[in-house]
Amino acid sequence: MLMEHRASPKPASSASPTKVVGEVVKAFVSLKAGFEPSEALRMELLGHARKRLGAAVAPKEIDFRDALPRTRSGKIMRRLLKARETRDFPKAICRPRGGGFVRFVIARAAA
């Protein structure tokens, strides 16, 4: 439902571990040109998702990213987003081909 918002062209969602509940839904958003990450925009996106999906299933957190990891065909690599959250890189990097972007993801997560 975040795709319907004017600021986020193609968001992705993944589970994010927490100590209290186990896992919560976390949305990763790369903003369109002309939009800047801010707390007001974060609250607007969360409100939009809760209105469209309901509070029980809407994302609890939103993380703004410059770019989301994508495959060669343009699909968002959700397993790498989850690996960033859990720091479980060896499991996420079981791809025999490619790897240029995977090295980029590991370098950014380690920083």
DSSP file (Angstrom, degrees, kcal/mol; ACC not computed):
  #  RESIDUE AA STRUCTURE BP1 BP2  ACC     N-H-->O    O-->H-N    N-H-->O    O-->H-N    TCO  KAPPA ALPHA  PHI   PSI    X-CA   Y-CA   Z-CA
    1    1 A M    >         0   0    0      0, 0.0     3,-1.2     0, 0.0     4,-0.3   0.000 360.0 360.0 360.0 -20.5    0.0    0.0    0.0
    2    2 A L  G >   +     0   0    0      1,-0.3     3,-1.2     2,-0.2     6,-0.4   0.764 360.0  70.2 -67.0 -21.9    3.0    2.3    0.4
    3    3 A M  G 3  S+     0   0    0      1,-0.3    -1,-0.3     8,-0.1     5,-0.0   0.765  90.3  61.5 -65.3 -23.3    3.3    2.2   -3.4
    4    4 A E  G <  S+     0   0    0     -3,-1.2    -1,-0.3     3,-0.0    -2,-0.2   0.680  84.0  96.6 -75.7 -16.9    0.2    4.3   -3.6
    5    5 A H  S X  S-     0   0    0     -3,-1.2     3,-0.7    -4,-0.3    40,-0.0  -0.494  80.9-128.1 -75.3 143.7    1.8    7.1   -1.7
    6    6 A R  T 3  S+     0   0    0      1,-0.2    -1,-0.1    -2,-0.2    26,-0.1   0.677 103.0  53.2 -66.2 -18.3    3.2    9.9   -3.9
    7    7 A A  T 3  S+     0   0    0      1,-0.2    25,-2.3    -5,-0.1    -1,-0.2   0.704 101.4  58.5 -92.0 -21.0    6.6    9.8   -2.2
    8    8 A S    <   +     0   0    0     -3,-0.7    -3,-0.2    -6,-0.4    -1,-0.2  -0.894  52.5 179.2-120.3 106.9    7.5    6.1   -2.5
    9    9 A P  S    S+     0   0    0      0, 0.0    -1,-0.2     0, 0.0    22,-0.1   0.940  81.1   2.1 -70.9 -47.9    7.7    4.5   -6.0
   10   10 A K  S    S+     0   0    0     20,-0.5    20,-0.2    -8,-0.0     2,-0.1  -0.678  75.5 178.4-143.4  85.1    8.7    1.0   -5.0
   11   11 A P        -     0   0    0      0, 0.0     2,-0.3     0, 0.0    18,-0.2  -0.374  13.2-149.2 -80.4 166.0    9.0    0.2   -1.3
   12   12 A A  E     -A   28   0A   0     16,-2.5    16,-3.8    -2,-0.1     2,-0.4  -0.966   3.7-151.7-132.8 151.7    9.9   -3.2    0.2
   13   13 A S  E     +A   27   0A   0     -2,-0.3     2,-0.3    14,-0.3    14,-0.2  -0.937  19.0 162.5-124.6 149.3    8.9   -4.8    3.4
   14   14 A S  E     -A   26   0A   0     12,-2.4    12,-3.0    -2,-0.4     2,-0.3  -0.967  42.4 -89.7-153.9 164.5   10.7   -7.4    5.5
   15   15 A A  E     -A   25   0A   0     -2,-0.3    10,-0.2    10,-0.2    70,-0.1  -0.616  36.3-161.8 -79.5 140.3   10.6   -8.8    9.0
   16   16 A S  E     -A   24   0A   0      8,-2.8     8,-2.3    -2,-0.3     2,-0.1  -0.990  20.2-120.0-124.2 128.2   12.8   -7.0   11.5
   17   17 A P  E     +A   23   0A   0      0, 0.0     2,-0.3     0, 0.0     6,-0.3  -0.393  32.3 179.5 -70.5 142.2   13.8   -8.7   14.8
   18   18 A T  E  >  -A   22   0A   0      4,-2.3     4,-0.7    -2,-0.1    -2,-0.0  -0.956  33.2-132.4-135.0 156.7   12.8   -7.1   18.1
   19   19 A K  T  4 S+     0   0    0     -2,-0.3    -1,-0.1     2,-0.1     4,-0.1   0.774 103.2  45.7 -77.9 -26.5   13.4   -8.2   21.7
   20   20 A V  T  4 S+     0   0    0      1,-0.1    -1,-0.1     2,-0.1     3,-0.1   0.950 128.4  14.7 -83.8 -52.8    9.8   -7.6   22.8
   21   21 A V  T  4 S-     0   0    0      1,-0.1     2,-0.8     0, 0.0    -2,-0.1   0.626  93.0-122.2-102.9 -16.0    7.6   -9.1   20.1
   22   22 A G  E  < S+A   18   0A   0     -4,-0.7    -4,-2.3     2,-0.0     2,-0.3  -0.667  83.1   7.0 105.7 -75.2   10.0  -11.3   18.1
   23   23 A E  E     -A   17   0A   0     -2,-0.8     2,-0.3    -6,-0.3    -8,-0.1  -0.998  61.7-171.7-141.8 144.5    9.6   -9.7   14.6
   24   24 A V  E     -A   16   0A   0     -8,-2.3    -8,-2.8    -2,-0.3     2,-0.4  -0.903  36.4 -97.0-127.8 160.5    7.8   -6.7   13.3
   25   25 A V  E     -A   15   0A   0     -2,-0.3    35,-2.6    33,-0.3    36,-1.2  -0.649  40.4-171.6 -79.2 129.0    7.1   -5.5    9.7
   26   26 A K  E     -Ab  14  61A   0    -12,-3.0   -12,-2.4    -2,-0.4     2,-0.4  -0.985  10.2-148.1-123.9 131.6    9.6   -3.0    8.6
   27   27 A A  E     -Ab  13  62A   0     34,-2.6    36,-3.0    -2,-0.4     2,-0.5  -0.815   2.3-154.6-100.7 138.1    9.3   -1.0    5.3
   28   28 A F  E     -Ab  12  63A   0    -16,-3.8   -16,-2.5    -2,-0.4     2,-0.4  -0.959  18.7-173.0-111.2 125.0   12.3    0.1    3.3
   29   29 A V  E     - b   0  64A   0     34,-2.5    36,-2.8    -2,-0.5     2,-0.6  -0.968  21.0-164.3-128.0 128.0   11.6    3.1    1.2
   30   30 A S        -     0   0    0     -2,-0.4   -20,-0.5    34,-0.2    36,-0.1  -0.964  33.0-132.0-104.9 125.4   13.6    4.9   -1.5
   31   31 A L        -     0   0    0     -2,-0.6   -23,-0.2    34,-0.5     3,-0.1  -0.374  12.2-111.7 -82.0 151.9   12.0    8.3   -2.1
   32   32 A K    >   -     0   0    0    -25,-2.3     3,-1.7     1,-0.2    -1,-0.1  -0.306  52.3 -77.0 -68.9 162.2   11.2    9.9   -5.4
   33   33 A A  T 3  S+     0   0    0      1,-0.2    -1,-0.2    -2,-0.0     3,-0.1  -0.384 120.3  35.0 -61.1 138.3   13.1   13.0   -6.5
   34   34 A G  T 3  S+     0   0    0      1,-0.3     2,-0.4    -3,-0.1    -1,-0.2   0.294  96.1 101.1  98.2  -8.9   11.9   16.1   -4.6
   35   35 A F    <   -     0   0    0     -3,-1.7    -1,-0.3   -28,-0.1    -4,-0.1  -0.908  53.1-160.9-111.4 138.6   11.2   14.3   -1.3
   36   36 A E        -     0   0    0     -2,-0.4     2,-0.2    -3,-0.1     5,-0.2  -0.919  29.2-105.5-114.4 140.7   13.5   14.4    1.7
   37   37 A P        +     0   0    0      0, 0.0     2,-0.3     0, 0.0     3,-0.1  -0.457  55.3 150.9 -64.5 132.9   13.4   11.9    4.5
   38   38 A S     >  -     0   0    0     -2,-0.2     4,-2.2     1,-0.1     5,-0.1  -0.971  58.9-108.7-154.9 164.8   11.9   13.4    7.6
   39   39 A E  H  > S+     0   0    0     -2,-0.3     4,-2.4     1,-0.2     5,-0.2   0.862 118.7  55.3 -66.9 -35.0   10.0   12.4   10.7
   40   40 A A  H  > S+     0   0    0      2,-0.2     4,-2.0     1,-0.2    -1,-0.2   0.914 109.5  45.8 -63.9 -42.7    6.8   14.1    9.3
   41   41 A L  H  > S+     0   0    0      2,-0.2     4,-2.6     1,-0.2    -2,-0.2   0.888 110.7  54.0 -67.7 -38.6    7.1   12.0    6.1
   42   42 A R  H  X S+     0   0    0     -4,-2.2     4,-2.5     1,-0.2    -2,-0.2   0.929 110.9  45.5 -58.9 -46.1    7.7    8.9    8.1
   43   43 A M  H  X S+     0   0    0     -4,-2.4     4,-2.4     2,-0.2    -1,-0.2   0.859 111.5  53.0 -67.6 -34.9    4.5    9.5   10.1
   44   44 A E  H  X S+     0   0    0     -4,-2.0     4,-2.3     2,-0.2    -2,-0.2   0.920 111.2  46.1 -65.1 -43.6    2.6   10.3    7.0
   45   45 A L  H  X S+     0   0    0     -4,-2.6     4,-2.4     2,-0.2    -2,-0.2   0.911 113.1  49.2 -66.0 -42.3    3.7    7.0    5.4
   46   46 A L  H  X S+     0   0    0     -4,-2.5     4,-2.5     2,-0.2    -2,-0.2   0.915 112.4  48.6 -62.5 -42.6    2.9    5.0    8.5
   47   47 A G  H  X S+     0   0    0     -4,-2.4     4,-2.2     2,-0.2    -2,-0.2   0.892 110.5  51.2 -63.4 -40.6   -0.6    6.7    8.7
   48   48 A H  H  X S+     0   0    0     -4,-2.3     4,-2.1     2,-0.2    -2,-0.2   0.924 111.9  46.6 -62.5 -44.9   -1.2    5.9    5.1
   49   49 A A  H  X>S+     0   0    0     -4,-2.4     4,-3.0     1,-0.2     5,-0.7   0.900 112.6  49.5 -65.9 -41.0   -0.3    2.3    5.5
   50   50 A R  H  X5S+     0   0    0     -4,-2.5     4,-1.2     3,-0.2    -1,-0.2   0.877 111.4  49.7 -66.0 -36.3   -2.4    1.9    8.7
   51   51 A K  H  <5S+     0   0    0     -4,-2.2    -2,-0.2    -5,-0.2    -1,-0.2   0.909 119.2  36.6 -67.6 -41.7   -5.4    3.5    6.9
   52   52 A R  H  <5S+     0   0    0     -4,-2.1    -2,-0.2    -5,-0.2    -1,-0.2   0.843 134.0  21.6 -81.2 -35.3   -5.2    1.2    3.9
   53   53 A L  H  <5S-     0   0    0     -4,-3.0    -3,-0.2    -5,-0.2    -2,-0.2   0.753 107.3-108.1-105.0 -30.2   -4.1   -2.0    5.6
   54   54 A G    >X< -     0   0    0     -4,-1.2     4,-1.4    -5,-0.7     3,-0.7  -0.118  31.7 -88.0 105.2 149.9   -5.2   -1.7    9.2
   55   55 A A  T 34 S+     0   0    0      1,-0.2    -1,-0.1     2,-0.2    -4,-0.1   0.792 119.4  61.5 -64.8 -30.0   -3.0   -1.2   12.3
   56   56 A A  T 34 S+     0   0    0      1,-0.2    -1,-0.2    -6,-0.1    -2,-0.1   0.842 117.6  25.3 -69.0 -33.5   -2.4   -4.9   12.9
   57   57 A V  T <4 S+     0   0    0     -3,-0.7    -1,-0.2    -4,-0.1    -2,-0.2   0.482  95.5 107.1-111.8  -4.4   -0.7   -5.6    9.6
   58   58 A A  S  < S-     0   0    0     -4,-1.4   -33,-0.3     1,-0.1    -8,-0.1  -0.368  84.1 -85.7 -71.5 154.1    0.8   -2.2    8.7
   59   59 A P        -     0   0    0      0, 0.0   -33,-0.2     0, 0.0    -1,-0.1  -0.305  30.0-157.7 -58.3 142.3    4.6   -1.7    9.0
   60   60 A K  S    S+     0   0    0    -35,-2.6     2,-0.3     1,-0.2   -34,-0.2   0.686  76.9  32.0 -92.8 -22.8    5.7   -0.6   12.5
   61   61 A E  E     -b   26   0A   0    -36,-1.2   -34,-2.6     2,-0.0     2,-0.4  -0.955  63.7-157.5-134.2 151.8    8.9    1.0   11.2
   62   62 A I  E     -b   27   0A   0     -2,-0.3     2,-0.5   -36,-0.2   -34,-0.2  -0.998   5.9-166.7-131.2 130.7   10.0    2.8    8.1
   63   63 A D  E     -b   28   0A   0    -36,-3.0   -34,-2.5    -2,-0.4     2,-0.4  -0.971  14.4-142.7-118.6 120.7   13.7    3.0    7.0
   64   64 A F  E     -b   29   0A   0     -2,-0.5     2,-0.3   -36,-0.2   -34,-0.2  -0.696  23.4-176.1 -83.5 131.5   14.6    5.5    4.3
   65   65 A R        -     0   0    0    -36,-2.8   -34,-0.5    -2,-0.4     3,-0.1  -0.930  33.9-135.8-126.3 150.1   17.3    4.2    1.9
   66   66 A D  S    S-     0   0    0     -2,-0.3     2,-0.3     1,-0.3    -1,-0.1   0.899  93.6  -1.8 -67.6 -40.4   19.0    5.9   -1.0
   67   67 A A        -     0   0    0     -3,-0.1    -1,-0.3   -38,-0.1   -38,-0.1  -0.991  68.3-132.4-149.7 150.0   18.6    2.7   -3.1
   68   68 A L        -     0   0    0     -2,-0.3     2,-0.2    -3,-0.1    10,-0.1  -0.829  37.5-101.2-102.5 144.2   17.1   -0.7   -2.6
   69   69 A P        -     0   0    0      0, 0.0     8,-2.8     0, 0.0     2,-0.3  -0.437  48.3-175.6 -66.7 133.5   19.1   -3.8   -3.6
   70   70 A R  B     -C   76   0B   0      6,-0.3     6,-0.2    -2,-0.2    31,-0.1  -0.915  23.4-121.3-131.0 155.1   17.8   -5.2   -6.9
   71   71 A T    >   -     0   0    0      4,-2.5     3,-1.3    -2,-0.3     6,-0.0  -0.249  45.3 -92.8 -79.9 177.7   18.4   -8.2   -9.1
   72   72 A R  T 3  S+     0   0    0      1,-0.3    -1,-0.1     2,-0.1    26,-0.0   0.819 129.2  52.4 -63.2 -29.7   19.5   -7.8  -12.7
   73   73 A S  T 3  S-     0   0    0      2,-0.1    -1,-0.3     1,-0.0    -3,-0.0   0.488 123.8-103.6 -87.2  -1.9   15.9   -7.9  -13.8
   74   74 A G  S <  S+     0   0    0     -3,-1.3     2,-0.2     1,-0.3    -2,-0.1   0.470  71.9 140.9  99.7   2.4   14.9   -5.1  -11.3
   75   75 A K        -     0   0    0      1,-0.1    -4,-2.5    -5,-0.0    -1,-0.3  -0.537  58.3-108.0 -78.4 146.3   13.2   -7.1   -8.6
   76   76 A I  B     -C   70   0B   0     -6,-0.2     2,-1.3    -2,-0.2    -6,-0.3  -0.569  23.7-133.4 -75.1 133.0   13.9   -6.0   -5.0
   77   77 A M    >>  +     0   0    0     -8,-2.8     4,-1.2    -2,-0.3     3,-0.8  -0.685  29.3 175.0 -89.9  87.5   16.1   -8.4   -3.1
   78   78 A R  H 3> S+     0   0    0     -2,-1.3     4,-2.5     1,-0.2     5,-0.2   0.805  73.3  64.6 -65.5 -30.0   14.2   -8.8    0.1
   79   79 A R  H 3> S+     0   0    0      1,-0.2     4,-1.9     2,-0.2    -1,-0.2   0.843 102.3  49.3 -64.5 -31.0   16.5  -11.4    1.5
   80   80 A L  H <> S+     0   0    0     -3,-0.8     4,-1.9     2,-0.2    -1,-0.2   0.850 108.5  52.7 -75.3 -33.4   19.4   -8.9    1.5
   81   81 A L  H  X S+     0   0    0     -4,-1.2     4,-1.4     2,-0.2    -2,-0.2   0.924 112.2  45.6 -64.2 -42.8   17.2   -6.4    3.3
   82   82 A K  H  X S+     0   0    0     -4,-2.5     4,-2.5     1,-0.2     5,-0.2   0.878 109.1  56.0 -67.5 -36.5   16.4   -9.0    6.0
   83   83 A A  H  X>S+     0   0    0     -4,-1.9     4,-1.8     1,-0.2     5,-0.8   0.867 104.2  53.8 -63.7 -35.6   20.1   -9.9    6.1
   84   84 A R  H  <5S+     0   0    0     -4,-1.9    -1,-0.2     2,-0.2    -2,-0.2   0.898 111.7  45.9 -62.4 -39.1   21.0   -6.3    6.9
   85   85 A E  H  <5S+     0   0    0     -4,-1.4    -2,-0.2     1,-0.2    -1,-0.2   0.888 123.5  32.0 -71.8 -39.4   18.5   -6.4    9.8
   86   86 A T  H  <5S-     0   0    0     -4,-2.5    -2,-0.2    -5,-0.1    -1,-0.2   0.550  98.7-129.0 -95.9  -8.4   19.6   -9.7   11.2
   87   87 A R  T  <5 +     0   0    0     -4,-1.8     2,-0.7    -5,-0.2    -3,-0.2   0.836  62.9 139.5  60.1  34.9   23.3   -9.5   10.3
   88   88 A D     >< +     0   0    0     -5,-0.8     4,-1.1    -6,-0.2    -1,-0.2  -0.592  13.4 152.4-106.6  67.0   23.0  -12.9    8.7
   89   89 A F  H  >  +     0   0    0     -2,-0.7     4,-1.4     1,-0.2     3,-0.3   0.885  61.2  58.1 -71.8 -42.1   25.1  -12.3    5.6
   90   90 A P  H  4 S+     0   0    0      0, 0.0     3,-0.3     0, 0.0    -1,-0.2   0.893 107.9  48.9 -59.0 -37.4   26.4  -15.8    4.7
   91   91 A K  H >4 S+     0   0    0      1,-0.2     3,-0.5    -3,-0.1    -2,-0.2   0.860 112.8  47.9 -67.1 -35.5   22.9  -17.2    4.5
   92   92 A A  H 3< S+     0   0    0     -4,-1.1    -1,-0.2    -3,-0.3    -3,-0.1   0.662 103.3  63.2 -79.8 -16.2   21.7  -14.4    2.2
   93   93 A I  T 3<  +     0   0    0     -4,-1.4    -1,-0.2    -3,-0.3    -2,-0.1  -0.222  59.3 123.6-106.6  44.1   24.7  -14.6   -0.1
   94   94 A C    <   +     0   0    0     -3,-0.5    -1,-0.2    -2,-0.1    -3,-0.1  -0.113  37.8 120.8 -94.0  36.5   24.2  -18.1   -1.5
   95   95 A R        -     0   0    0      1,-0.1    -3,-0.0     2,-0.0    -2,-0.0  -0.892  48.8-160.8-102.6 124.5   24.1  -16.9   -5.1
   96   96 A P  S    S+     0   0    0      0, 0.0     2,-0.2     0, 0.0    -1,-0.1   0.824  73.9  53.6 -72.8 -29.9   26.7  -18.4   -7.4
   97   97 A R  S    S+     0   0    0      2,-0.0     2,-0.2     0, 0.0    -2,-0.0  -0.605 104.0   6.5-104.1 164.9   26.5  -15.7  -10.1
   98   98 A G        +     0   0    0     -2,-0.2     0, 0.0     1,-0.1     0, 0.0  -0.470  51.7 164.7  73.2-136.3   26.8  -11.9   -9.8
   99   99 A G     >  +     0   0    0     -2,-0.2     4,-2.3     3,-0.0     5,-0.2   0.240  40.5 110.2 107.7 -13.7   27.8  -10.6   -6.4
  100  100 A G  H  > S+     0   0    0      1,-0.2     4,-1.4     2,-0.2     5,-0.1   0.936  88.1  39.9 -60.7 -45.1   28.9   -7.1   -7.2
  101  101 A F  H  > S+     0   0    0      1,-0.2     4,-2.5     2,-0.2    -1,-0.2   0.834 110.1  60.4 -73.2 -30.4   25.9   -5.6   -5.4
  102  102 A V  H  > S+     0   0    0      2,-0.2     4,-2.3     1,-0.2    -2,-0.2   0.914 104.6  49.3 -62.2 -42.1   26.2   -8.2   -2.6
  103  103 A R  H  X S+     0   0    0     -4,-2.3     4,-2.3     1,-0.2    -1,-0.2   0.893 110.2  52.1 -62.6 -38.5   29.7   -6.9   -1.8
  104  104 A F  H  X S+     0   0    0     -4,-1.4     4,-2.3    -5,-0.2    -2,-0.2   0.912 108.8  50.0 -62.2 -43.7   28.2   -3.4   -1.8
  105  105 A V  H  X S+     0   0    0     -4,-2.5     4,-2.3     2,-0.2    -2,-0.2   0.916 111.2  48.2 -62.8 -44.5   25.5   -4.4    0.6
  106  106 A I  H  X S+     0   0    0     -4,-2.3     4,-2.2     1,-0.2    -1,-0.2   0.918 111.4  50.4 -64.0 -42.6   28.0   -6.0    3.0
  107  107 A A  H  X S+     0   0    0     -4,-2.3     4,-1.0     1,-0.2    -1,-0.2   0.903 113.0  45.7 -63.2 -40.9   30.3   -3.0    2.9
  108  108 A R  H  < S+     0   0    0     -4,-2.3    -1,-0.2     1,-0.2    -2,-0.2   0.874 113.5  49.0 -70.3 -36.7   27.4   -0.6    3.6
  109  109 A A  H  < S+     0   0    0     -4,-2.3    -2,-0.2     1,-0.2    -1,-0.2   0.841 108.4  53.4 -72.2 -32.9   26.0   -2.8    6.5
  110  110 A A  H  <        0   0    0     -4,-2.2    -1,-0.2     1,-0.2    -2,-0.2   0.765 360.0 360.0 -72.6 -24.0   29.4   -3.1    8.1
  111  111 A A     <        0   0    0     -4,-1.0    -1,-0.2    -5,-0.2    -2,-0.2   0.481 360.0 360.0 -74.5 360.0   29.8    0.6    8.2
